[in-house]
Amino acid sequence: MVGVNDSAGTLASTPGFAEWSFPAEPGAVRTARTLVRDTLHDWGMDGVTDVTVLLVSELVTNSLRYASGPIGVRMYSHAGPTLLVEVSDPLPDPPRERAADPDDEGGRGLQLVACASRRWGTRRGRTGKTVWFELGLPGHPPGDDP
């Protein structure tokens, strides 16, 4: 069995910042969920863990479905009112929201991101794109932005 640290490269991890790179392989989603959950627990952010893990899982799954290169996940929280999470891949095309029919098994990932996050978006990079979302942290009023 492959351990969490065997299938993902930790690029950086300090209090309030973590970054990983995953190969575009089926185990990447499970590994990303585990690392995000463990990191948020270490940061004392258990109140946003479940929703963060869900949204990261959706975005990494989208990257796996369409991109063939490495998938990056970054999380930032520096004593502010929000947690910023980014998922990057080498495919330059931005994801598209679509209206899933009730019987469709997929197509709701970006709808989940849009509904569950405070803000979200995409940006192009030199070698691909990043989809990001921001979550409000418990204990910070909604208008408590920096």
N, C-alpha and C positions, 0 to 999 in steps of 0.2 A: 504494500500500500504506500502511496506517495504521501509524504507529510506536507503540511501547509508550506513550510519553508523550502521544500524541494521543488515546488512547481511555480513559485512566484519569487521574483526578486524584489527585496525591500530596497528601494532606492534611497529613502530617507525616512527617519522617524524621530521626531522630537516632540515634546509636549506641544500640542496644538497643530502639528503638521505631520502628515504621513503620506508616503508615496510608494506605490508598487507598480511593477510591470508583470503582466501575465502573458504566457504564450497563448495564441488563439487555438486553444484546445478545450474540449468539453468540461474538464475539471476546473477551468478558470472561474466559472460562476460560483461554485461551491467554495473555492479557495478565497475569492473576493469576499463572499459573505462572512466567512470565518474571520478573516483579517479585520474587516470593518467592525464586526461585532466585538472582537477582542480589544481593538484599539479604543473604541468608544467607551467600553467598560473601564479600561485603564485611565481614560481621561475623565471619568466620572459623569459621562453623558448617557446614562442608561435610559433617560427619558426620550431620547430621539433614536435609540438604537434600532428598534423594529422597523420604523419607517425608512430609516437610512439604508438598512440592509435590503429591504424590499426594493427601493428605487435603484440602488447599485446593482442588484440582481437583474432588474429589468434592462438597465442600460448596458451591462456587460453582455447579457444575452443578445441584445440587438447588435452589439459589436461582433460577437461570435458569428451571428447569422450572416452578416454582410461583409465583414473585413477578414483578411487572411493574415494580417500582421499582428504585432504585439498590442496588447490592450493596457492602457495605463489608468490607474485610479489614484486620485489625490484627495486628501481631506485637509481643510484648514479651519481652525478655530482659535483665535487669539484673544481670549478673555472678552469677547464681544457678544452681541446678542444673537449671532448666527453661526451656523455651520455651513461651510461651502464645500461641495463635493463635485469633483470633475471626473469624467470618464472619457478617455481619448483613444482613438484608433487611427490607423493610417488611411482610411477611406475618406476622401475629401467631401463627399456628398453629405449634406445635412440630413438628419432623419426627418421623416414626414409624419405628422399626426394623421391618423385615418380613423374613420368611423367604422368600428367593428360591428358586425351583425351579432345579434344575441347568441347565435350558435357557433360563432367563430371561436377558435381556441387561442388565437393570438390577436395582435393588433391593438392592445390596450396599454402598452408600456408607457408611451409618451402621455397618454391621458392620465395615467396614474401619477406620473411625474408632475404634470401641470396641476392636478387637483391637490396633491399632497404637499407640494413645496410652496414656499413663500414667493419665490421667483425661480425661473429657469430659462435656459437659452442655449444657443450653440455659437461656436466661433471656429473659423478656419485657422489652421496653423500652417507652418511651412510644409509639413508632410502629412496632413490629415485634418481631423476635426476634433473638437472637444464639446461634449454635451455637459452642462453644469446645472446644478440646482442648489438652492439655498433653503435651509430650514431654520425657523426661529427656535431658539433654545428656551426651555422652561425657565421661568423666573425673570425673563426680560420682557417688558411690555412691547407690543407690536410696533410702536413708534419710537423705540429705543435704538434707532440706527445710529451708527457713528457719524 
